Amino acid sequence: MRKPEIEQVELNPTQAKQWTDTKFAMTWEAPCFTHVFYEMMGGHGKQQAVFTKSVPVAATDGAAMLLNPDTYFDTKRYNIHNRVFIGCHEILHGIFDYCGIAYECMKAGKVSFPDGTTLPYEDEFSQKAMDYVVNAILVASQIGEKPKDALFDTNIATENDSWIDAYRKVYKEKPTDKGGQQGDKPGQQRSQCGGGGGVTPGSNQPGQGQPTGNFDEHLEPGTVDGTDAHSAGQARDEAKWKAAVQAGLTSARMQGKLPAGLERVLGEVLEPKVTWQDHIHSFFARRLGNGRYDWRQVDRRLIVRDIIAPGRSSYGAECVVVAQDTSGSINDEEITMAFGEMAGVLEDVKPKRLVVIWCDAHVDRVDELDDASDLEWLRKNPGKGGGGTDFRPVFEEIAEMGLEPDALIYFTDSFGSFPAEAPTYPVLWGDITGQPEDEARERYPFGDVVCIPRQASLGD
């Protein structure tokens, strides 16, 4: 990301009329975006945008829309519907706070994924990934008209994808040392223009008429106001952004101009989805603490491997029980997924005692692990089952063992017999039916419920 010096320019009469016409067209074609534009990104003088030749065509720092009048109003390059598309593109970047997110990833030097993996952060790929997603949303919602130099490829991103999903795909296509890109055929070399490169001012269509990159650039937060990026990020008022989005949704809905896909996307901004992994982490975070490591006492288990590591000085929990349904309706892939996720969660919780119970209609096996990392081994050596489903034996086993766990997490498809009364300790049901959350919750008489998507449980 860069932070250029922004020198504003005045529009000539022709450009001023084009801008007025563009704003009117935006109001007619995309009332939802128009409201957010005027409320959150339009506070930059009577023109509501920053006009400057410091950017190729368009740009945003997350709080302002920047436009180069020489290229943006070039009728040989963009018609009025293209200009609406570009304007709404910058507004979506502001709604999603993509500039702020990219800046934080840049500081961290990496992009983190829900599965725990990371990739190095490279700004070119970040800008491309975000543009692929935003353009896919606008195309699917039929907002304006996609310009020829817009990054758009449904194999990389659709309106349902996140930018980090697109980042992984774009990153895999990064240039090789030989100047081509991974996946290129011999003798074929793709353009290396980044998502923020756009087109060179004064040129015509890039690359013999073929798009080489997107038309916009993502700048550091605070670029227009001259504040440092960190302060600009801290000053962002999410409540006001959400209020503007909500008002825009209401206005567009009343006019009958709110595509279903756009309503879903912006609805998730107002009520973001929480992943099932986050639900599990949150459950334990509310009930259990974190353990600590101390270099004054080394980990005895690792000494035998000639590894010197700090030992635990305290535990986040005394006892955690994990129960796995091994009935005939549960397959090996689902067990593998569940235990792989629990390994990561419990590494953070650091229970003093970890008990794993395998059960279908009766308890098949009980394992007690020394460390949460041993779940990785255990998931490759699961208990046997294949019969019917009865949850009561697990609770009875816990009582017979004299345990009062800090928490019990039970992975199941919910089709079985439950105890008549809820236990005194917290219970989290990991539902793997793939059914809607409301329907799944109704099947459990007590405890918290986290719904694990079927595709996640099948490892897709």
Protein Blocks (a to p, Z undefined) as FASTA:
>chain_A
ZZdddddddddfklmmmmmmmmmmmmmmmmmlmmmmmmmmmmgojnopacdfkbfkbcce
hjaccddfklmmmmklpcfklmmmmmmmmmmmmmnommmmmmmmmmnopacdfkopacdd
dfklmmmmmmmmmmmmmmmnopajadfkbccdfklocfkbcfklmmmmmmmmpccfkopa
ehiaehiacdfbdfklmpaehiacehhhiafbdfbdcddehklnopafklmmmmpcfklm
mmmmmmmmmmmmmnopacfklmmmmmmmmmccddfklmmmmmmmmmpccddddfkbccfk
lmmnopacdddfbdfbfbdcddddfbfkbcfklmmmmmmmmmmmmmmnopabdcddddfk
bcfbdcddfbfklmmmmmmmccdehiacdfklmmmmmmmnopacfbdcdddehiacddfb
dcfbdcddddfklpafklmmmmpmgdcdddddfklmnoZZ
